[in-house]
Amino acid sequence: MSKYFWIVLVLLLGLGLGFWAGHQEGRQHPSPDLGAEKKPLYYRHPMNPKVTSLTPAKDEMGMDYVPVFAEQPNSIISPQEAGKILYYRHPMGAADTSLVPKKDEMGMDYLPVYEKELAKVGQVDISPEKIQKLGVTTEIISQRRLTRSIRALGSIQDDESRVHAVTPKFEAWVQRLYVNTTGANVKRGQALLEIYSPELLTAQQEYLIAKQGQQALHQSSPQARKTAEQLTGNALQRLHYWDIAPAQLLRLQTQEKTLDTLPLMSPVNGVVLDKPAQEGMRFMPGELLFRIADLSTVWLVMDVFEQDIGGLRLGQVAEVHINAYPGKLFSGKVEFIYPTLTTETRTVKVRVVLPNADGRLKPGLYGGASLAAIENKPGMLAVPDSAVLDSGARQVVLVQKGEGRFEPHAVKLGLQADGYWEVINGLEDGDEVVTHANFLIDAESNLKSALEGFDSQGTEPSNTAGD
């Protein structure tokens, strides 16, 4: 064979070996197909990377699960990186935790919550579209004066300081009765009845005798004239002490004639509450004939519950509503707070003074009052009632930290009034709080994790926890 034959044979063998080696390398390291679509390994929860699915799915908020590709680093924290397990939480996001592994009612394992995982869970992220869809509203808190209202029920009573009793100081008989009905209106100085009394006749005669003696001694010694003058004055003063009307005394002085009967006058303007007097009856000294009340001012005596006593003070303005006059408000002031508490009802009686010039407020009417209690201290922050998430053991407020970012803050609250809570600590002036998003507790599993992580910083989780 010629040398050309061997040269051609070597070249063919070289080409064959090169093709075979290239084929083997291609099998071990296939070239990437740039046109082929990448397929995800699995899909994970958009808010909780520990929840995964082999197929596309949506979370409870309607958000798509995020695909995880082969070249992407695993977003789930390994147990070595996450640290120790603090507790286990419900796999479906229910507000239930456990210190030991367990299964839920569906047989699913509780998910472990790691120490470093909680450190990353401090805020809740929600897209602007979701915020608008959920109707989340916020309000910037500021300093506010709060006034708490105290409500109590009571009844109208007559003013005890304006009730007068007509009780004569002598024995007599009722000769004639001018005011003969209970409830009658009388004026000051109006004759109530006319009486006959032997004692009054004797006192009048003594006065007239003393006056005649004084006139007879007008030319005697100064000592005799002075004595006669004193006797006359004492006799007249005795009639005055017996509540004889000044007009009748003047008539006695001018006419110098005894009066067989004398009238008894009303001491005040008012209403006759009681009338034991009867025409022709005999009465003794101190016996009640009339009880008259001046109703130009009345009392509302109401029962205030024990927990509201601290908000009462003298001079406090009270708005009173009476059942007999719906829609009508009467204004009064707290005049007296009774010193004792009724143990059966745990209430304290409070007296409110009400003007009653038109006489509409009648004793016995039923009504109630609203009083403005003591306000909170100046410079105190106030947060709306709807912003507070109260679990019984703590109070939490969601603070907006940015667009779609919310952070739970534990707060200490004080006075509640006017739809607001007084904030003692936990918030600062200018914080923007969520006022209508309490449902996020149940709707956002990430929010549950945030609150659980927030809680674990100060307390150990219990087997059952409800927000």
Protein Blocks (a to p, Z undefined) as FASTA:
>chain_A
ZZklmmmmmmmmmmmmmmmmmmmmmmmmccddfkbccddfbdcdfklmkbccfbdcddfk
opacddddfklccfbdcfklnopafbdcdfklpacddfbdcddfkopacddddfklmmmm
mbccddfklmmmnopacdddddddddddddddddddddfklcccdddfbdcddfbdfblc
ehiacdehiafbdcddfklmmmmmmmmmmmmmmmmmmmmcfklmmmmmmmmmmmmmmmmm
nopafklmmmmmmnopacfbacdddfbdcddfbdfbcghiacdehiafbdcddfkbccdd
ddddfklmmmgcehiacddddfklghiacddddfbdcfbdcfklopacdddddddfkoma
cghiacddddddddddehiacddfklpccehjaccddddfbehiacddddddfddeehia
cdfbhpaehiacdfblmkmmmmmmklmmmmmmmmmmmpccdfbdcZZ
